[in-house]
Structure formats: structure tokens, C-alpha cells
Amino acid sequence: MSSTLTAGIGLKPQHFDAALACRTAGAWFEVHAENYMVDGGPRLRWLDAVRSAHPVSLHGVSLSLAGDAAPDAAHLQRFAALVRRIEPALTSEHLAWSAGEGLHVPDLLPFPRTTTALQRIAANIAQTQDALGRQIAIENPAHYLRFDAHPCCHDWDEIDFLAELARRTGCGLLLDVNNVHVSARNLGFCAAAYLDRFPADAISEIHLAGHTPDPTLGDALLIDSHDAPVAPEVWALYRRVIARTGPRPTLIERDGNVPSFDELWAERALAAEVLQPAAEDLRAAA
């Protein structure tokens, strides 16, 4: 893990002053890149100010890397311009699609993990990394229903698919532990077993977030809502991951019911407490 990145939070405008004043060693902040792909104005000046004081990560949400077409050229140009301006410590996107045939949806949608899809997504990742001039990390998705009713739906299991993408393109992987927990509950697999197989060497960032039960189905369907504190079960899985992989830059995500900066910072401190002994063990072994 980089000596300058420990645990951070997703940065919201209402927390600007507190973030700018923060001096916690190793702290960092992440923003959704699309919110800052503008030519100027107060939003960019705000991000410039935060970047002058702290490492910043750019998290893309609409490249649609798993779509049936190459990433939009104009979108990539705007993303690349933001990368050059901010020089982020980390850059990431999702293993999902959100656009096709002129249609854009406000969702990160699943796809069949075929060899054809692997080839297409690898090409899209390579094009993105070439345009940005840097490695990106690809985030494992959250699942809400089984997408393998037909035996020919998937050629690859998810971890092998992610590992092969990393091998072919040199991309990193963003391990979202809450996505694993939500998917395991919804689809009926073992989250711990999934995490024990996840390729540790490729992990460049970890996300932790809260989830909520579906309003109708309750605990039978968990939603990756990012509107609640990180659940105890997710913290337990996170500690399991760090015990195996060693420290990785870790982000607390909160996009709804956003609390005070101090409350988010307290969650960030919990992640930092998990990372500290792992970092000390790493230094002792060096």
C-alpha cells in the first residue's frame, strides 16, 4: 500500500471546509469523476483546493465498459482532461454497462460473462487506460438476481473473469466488500469463500459501504444503497480480507442519508485501525 494512502471517504460538497482543514496522515478523498467534467467554475475550483491538500481518487460511473460499444470518445476526452488536471492517486470504474444504442440508464447493469464479453471489455479497458495515460481499477459488481438460468449464460466465473481482465490489460481491481456481501446474500453463495479467492496482488483499492433491505422483500433482497453505516458483517469480511492481503487504500462510501463529516470520519477511523497493524506487520517483514 502506498505510504500516503490509508483510509478515506467519499467527499461531499457539504464537507468541503472540514476536508480542507483535515490534517490526518494518510487520509484521502474520492469523488465521482462525472461530477467534475466541466470546463471551469466553482466546482472545479473546489476540487482543486481539496487536491492541493490531500490525495484525491477519481471514481467513474458511466464509461459503460461492459457495453456493446467502445467508450464514448468525448466522454473519455473529458475524463482524461480531469485526470491531467487533478493527477489522482487512484482512478477506477465498474464492471458493468449503462449505455447502448443511444440509450443511457442511471444504473450499473450486469452482463453474461462470455469469452466474447471478456475480449470486448478488455479492449475497452485498454482504450480507457491509453486515453487516461494510467492504470484504472475495475470494481466487482453487486448482484440482485441470478443471471445464469441458462447453462450457456456464463463462460467464466466472476473472479476468474476479473483476474483475466487484470492479466490481459494490466488494470487493477477495486474490491468492494459490501458488493460481495450483498451479492452473496442475494444469490446464495459464500462471501468469505469468494473473498478468499479474490486475486490479492491485483487489488489497488477497497470500498466499504452500507446496504439496506428491499422495502418489499426485506432481508431476502439486500440493496447496495450507500445510505447507511457499514454493517458489522461487512466489517468482519473486511478484516478477513486485510489479514490475507495486507493493507490496501480503503474508502468509506456514503451517497444517501449523508451524515456529518465527524460521523463519516469515525467510520474512516475504524478502517484505519484495521489497516495499521497490517501495515506494521508488512514493515516488520520487509
C-alpha positions in Angstrom: 0.0 0.0 0.0 1.2 3.5 -0.7 2.7 5.1 2.3 0.5 8.1 1.8 -2.9 6.3 1.4 -4.6 4.6 4.3 -8.4 5.1 4.7 -10.5 7.8 3.1 -14.1 8.9 2.5 -16.2 9.8 -0.5 -16.2 13.6 -0.5 -19.5 15.6 -0.5 -19.8 19.3 -1.1 -21.2 20.0 2.4 -17.9 18.6 3.9 -15.6 20.8 1.9 -14.4 23.0 4.7 -13.8 20.1 7.1 -12.0 18.1 4.4 -9.8 21.1 3.6 -8.9 21.6 7.3 -8.2 18.0 7.9 -4.6 17.0 8.6 -4.9 13.3 9.3 -1.9 11.4 8.0 -2.8 9.0 5.2 -6.3 10.4 4.6 -7.7 10.7 1.1 -10.9 11.6 -0.7 -12.8 10.2 -3.6 -15.2 11.9 -6.0 -17.3 10.7 -8.9 -15.5 11.9 -11.9 -18.6 12.8 -13.9 -19.5 15.5 -11.4 -16.3 17.4 -12.3 -16.1 17.0 -16.0 -16.7 20.7 -16.6 -14.6 23.5 -18.2 -14.4 25.7 -15.1 -16.4 27.3 -12.4 -16.7 26.8 -8.6 -17.0 23.1 -8.7 -13.6 22.6 -10.2 -12.0 25.3 -8.0 -13.4 23.4 -5.0 -11.8 20.1 -6.2 -8.5 21.9 -7.0 -8.4 23.2 -3.4 -9.0 19.8 -1.9 -6.4 18.3 -4.2 -3.9 20.8 -3.1 -4.2 19.5 0.5 -5.0 15.8 0.0 -4.7 12.8 -2.4 -7.8 12.5 -4.5 -9.3 9.4 -6.2 -11.5 9.7 -9.3 -14.3 7.1 -9.5 -16.0 6.8 -12.8 -19.6 5.7 -13.0 -20.7 5.9 -16.7 -17.9 4.7 -19.0 -20.1 1.6 -19.6 -17.1 -0.6 -20.1 -19.2 -3.8 -20.4 -21.4 -2.2 -23.0 -21.6 -3.4 -26.7 -19.6 -0.5 -28.0 -16.3 1.3 -27.2 -16.3 4.0 -24.6 -17.7 7.4 -25.8 -14.8 9.3 -27.3 -16.0 12.7 -26.0 -16.6 11.3 -22.5 -13.1 9.8 -22.5 -11.6 13.2 -23.6 -13.3 14.9 -20.7 -12.2 12.2 -18.2 -8.6 12.5 -19.5 -8.6 16.3 -19.1 -9.8 15.9 -15.5 -7.1 13.3 -14.8 -4.4 15.6 -16.2 -5.7 18.5 -14.0 -6.2 16.6 -10.7 -3.5 13.9 -11.1 -5.5 11.5 -9.0 -3.8 9.0 -6.7 -6.3 6.3 -7.9 -8.7 6.0 -10.8 -11.5 3.4 -11.1 -14.6 2.3 -12.9 -17.2 -0.5 -12.8 -17.5 -4.0 -14.4 -21.0 -3.1 -15.8 -22.8 -1.4 -18.6 -25.1 1.7 -18.6 -25.3 2.7 -22.2 -26.1 1.1 -25.6 -27.7 2.0 -28.9 -28.1 5.6 -27.9 -29.8 4.7 -24.6 -28.3 5.8 -21.2 -29.7 4.4 -17.9 -28.9 5.6 -14.4 -27.8 2.1 -13.4 -24.8 -0.3 -13.4 -26.2 -3.3 -15.2 -25.0 -6.9 -15.4 -24.0 -8.9 -18.4 -23.2 -12.5 -19.4 -19.6 -13.3 -18.7 -18.8 -14.8 -22.0 -15.4 -15.0 -23.8 -16.8 -12.5 -26.3 -17.6 -10.1 -23.5 -14.2 -10.6 -22.0 -12.5 -9.7 -25.2 -14.7 -6.6 -25.7 -14.3 -5.4 -22.1 -10.5 -5.9 -22.2 -10.4 -3.8 -25.3 -12.5 -1.1 -23.7 -10.3 -1.0 -20.6 -7.2 -0.8 -22.8 -8.6 2.1 -24.7 -9.5 3.8 -21.5 -6.1 3.4 -20.0 -4.4 4.6 -23.2 -6.7 7.7 -23.2 -6.1 8.5 -19.5 -2.4 7.6 -19.6 -2.6 5.5 -16.5 -3.9 2.3 -14.9 -7.5 2.1 -13.8 -9.1 -0.3 -11.3 -12.2 -2.3 -12.1 -14.9 -2.8 -9.4 -16.7 -6.0 -8.8 -20.4 -5.6 -9.2 -23.4 -6.0 -6.8 -25.9 -8.6 -7.9 -29.7 -8.7 -7.3 -30.8 -11.7 -9.2 -29.3 -14.8 -10.8 -28.2 -14.2 -14.3 -27.3 -17.8 -15.1 -30.6 -19.6 -15.5 -29.4 -20.8 -18.9 -26.3 -23.0 -18.7 -24.7 -21.1 -21.6 -25.1 -17.7 -19.9 -21.6 -17.5 -18.3 -18.4 -19.0 -19.7 -16.4 -17.6 -16.7 -17.0 -17.3 -13.0 -16.7 -13.7 -11.8 -13.3 -13.9 -10.0 -11.7 -15.7 -12.9 -13.2 -13.1 -15.3 -11.8 -10.2 -13.2 -8.4 -11.9 -12.9 -8.2 -12.4 -16.6 -9.1 -8.8 -17.3 -6.3 -7.7 -15.0 -3.9 -10.2 -16.7 -4.8 -9.0 -20.2 -4.9 -5.3 -19.7 -2.7 -4.6 -16.6 -5.6 -2.9 -14.9 -6.0 -3.1 -11.1 -9.1 -4.4 -9.2 -11.2 -2.4 -6.9 -12.6 -4.8 -4.3 -16.0 -3.6 -3.0 -16.6 -5.8 0.1 -20.2 -4.6 0.5 -20.9 -5.7 -3.1 -19.6 -9.1 -2.2 -21.8 -9.4 0.9 -24.9 -8.1 -0.9 -24.4 -10.4 -3.8 -23.7 -13.4 -1.6 -26.9 -12.9 0.3 -29.0 -12.3 -2.8 -27.6 -15.1 -4.9 -26.8 -17.6 -2.2 -23.0 -18.1 -2.3 -20.4 -17.8 0.5 -18.9 -14.3 0.7 -15.9 -15.5 2.7 -15.0 -18.1 0.1 -15.3 -15.5 -2.7 -13.0 -13.1 -0.9 -10.5 -15.9 -0.1 -10.2 -16.5 -3.9 -10.1 -12.8 -4.9 -6.6 -12.0 -6.5 -4.9 -10.1 -3.8 -2.0 -8.9 -6.0 -4.3 -7.0 -8.3 -6.2 -5.1 -5.5 -5.4 -1.4 -5.7 -8.3 -0.1 -3.7 -11.1 -1.4 -1.4 -14.6 0.1 -0.9 -16.8 -0.3 2.2 -20.4 0.9 2.2 -23.8 0.3 3.8 -26.8 -1.5 2.4 -30.5 -1.8 3.2 -33.2 -4.5 2.9 -35.5 -4.1 -0.1 -38.7 -2.3 1.1 -40.9 -5.1 -0.2 -38.8 -8.3 0.2 -36.9 -7.3 3.3 -33.7 -9.3 4.0 -34.4 -11.6 1.2 -33.0 -8.9 -1.1 -30.3 -6.5 0.0 -29.7 -3.3 -1.9 -26.3 -1.7 -2.2 -27.8 1.6 -1.2 -24.7 3.5 0.2 -27.1 5.2 2.6 -26.3 3.5 5.9 -23.2 2.8 8.0 -21.0 -0.2 7.1 -22.7 -3.3 8.6 -20.9 -5.5 11.2 -20.9 -8.4 8.7 -19.1 -6.3 6.2 -16.5 -5.1 8.7 -15.9 -8.8 9.6 -15.3 -9.6 5.9 -13.0 -6.6 5.5 -10.9 -7.7 8.4 -10.6 -11.1 6.8 -9.5 -9.6 3.5 -6.8 -7.4 5.1 -5.5 -10.3 7.2 -4.9 -12.1 3.9 -3.8 -9.3 1.5 -2.1 -6.8 3.7 -3.1 -3.2 3.8 -4.9 -1.6 0.8 -6.2 2.0 0.4 -9.8 1.8 1.8 -12.7 4.1 1.1 -15.9 4.6 3.1 -18.7 5.3 0.6 -21.8 7.2 1.6 -24.1 8.7 -1.0 -27.5 8.9 0.7 -28.6 10.0 4.2 -25.1 11.6 4.4 -24.2 12.3 8.0 -21.8 14.9 9.4 -18.2 14.9 8.5 -17.3 13.8 12.0 -19.6 10.7 11.8 -18.1 9.7 8.5 -14.6 10.3 9.8 -15.3 8.0 12.7 -16.1 5.2 10.3 -12.9 6.0 8.4 -11.0 5.7 11.7 -12.4 2.1 12.1 -10.9 1.2 8.7 -7.6 2.9 9.6 -7.5 0.8 12.8 -7.7 -2.4 10.7 -5.0 -1.2 8.3 -2.5 0.0 10.9 -1.4 -3.4 12.3 -1.4 -4.9 8.8 0.9 -2.1 7.7 3.2 -2.6 10.8 3.4 -6.4 10.0 4.4 -5.5 6.4 7.1 -3.2 7.5 8.4 -5.7 10.0 8.6 -8.4 7.3 10.5 -6.1 4.9 
